[in-house]
Every structure is written in C-alpha cells, then in structure tokens.
Amino acid sequence: MHKPNIPIRPVVNNKNAPTYKTAKKLNDILKQCLYLDNRYNTINSTSLANDIEKLTINNKHRMITYDIKDLYVNIPIDETLKITESQLLKNNDKHKTKQIIAILKTILAQNYFTFQDSIYHPNKGVAVGSPISGTMAEIFLQYIENRHLK
C-alpha cells in the first residue's frame, strides 16, 4: 500500500524550556498591558453562527476565512516586536515598555525545541508550544487585519 508523502508536524511540549515560566508570566503581563480588540476574530463556531444571524447581507457582501499555513514559524519576530512596542507605548510608560520588550526579545530568541532526540533552533518564527507564541501571533495578525481589512 502506498502511503502519501505527508510532512510530519510535531506537537512540541515547551514546558521544560528554560524560558517557559518567564514566557508564561510575560504573556499574562502583555495581556494586561495591551489592548487586542479581536475585531475580526470569533470565539467558536456557535458564536460565529449567532453573529452571522444578526447581519443584514446583500449581494455585495463576501465572507472570507483565512487559514495560515505554519503560522507560528512564519511570524516575523523583528516586525512583531516593533508592533508590540508601538502598541505598548499607547497605554504604558517608556520604561515599562522598554523592560517588557527586552524580556520579550530574550524569550523569542530562545526558540529551541526537541523532536526525535534532536534539538532544533529555527532561524525565524516563534516557538511552537511557548505560552507567549499565541499572543505574538495575535499581535501580528491584528496589525495586518487592521491595516489591510478595513
């Protein structure tokens, strides 16, 4: 029997990473210090169905959905750090923002993971399995959405 050539995408447990606890704490701090409006997101399919039911739709409307292939490994770290800093400065002082960004740079540089007894350090993207990765992806995606989907 022929097996299709399907790439293996490992599920990564990041709990033993040196920066895991710091990333988890910083993620909580970022959520308190940043305003992420989630304007173009939905919580789940039920919420989406309820929201769609309330809309008045005509022939000029289109509904689209995006699925980003390999999202975390394609988040541009430097650009996302600049976006994060800009967002933080809106509601926080320069000193606090500078501290958060410094710690964030350190955490994002520790993008190591193990798979099949080998250690990998990708040269781009955020660490799959890190507590901070989802927030970093959300910051970058909301920036793109707010800039291009109005």
Sequence and secondary structure as in RCSB ss.txt:
>XXXX:A:sequence
MHKPNIPIRPVVNNKNAPTYKTAKKLNDILKQCLYLDNRYNTINSTSLANDIEKLTINNKHRMITYDIKDLYVNI
PIDETLKITESQLLKNNDKHKTKQIIAILKTILAQNYFTFQDSIYHPNKGVAVGSPISGTMAEIFLQYIENRHLK
>XXXX:A:secstr
              TTSTTHHHHHHHHHHHHHH     TT  SSHHHHHHHHHT    TT        TTTGGG 
 HHHHHHHHHHHHHHHS HHHHHHHHHHHHHHHH   EEETTEEE  SSS  TT TTHHHHHHHHHHHHHHHH  
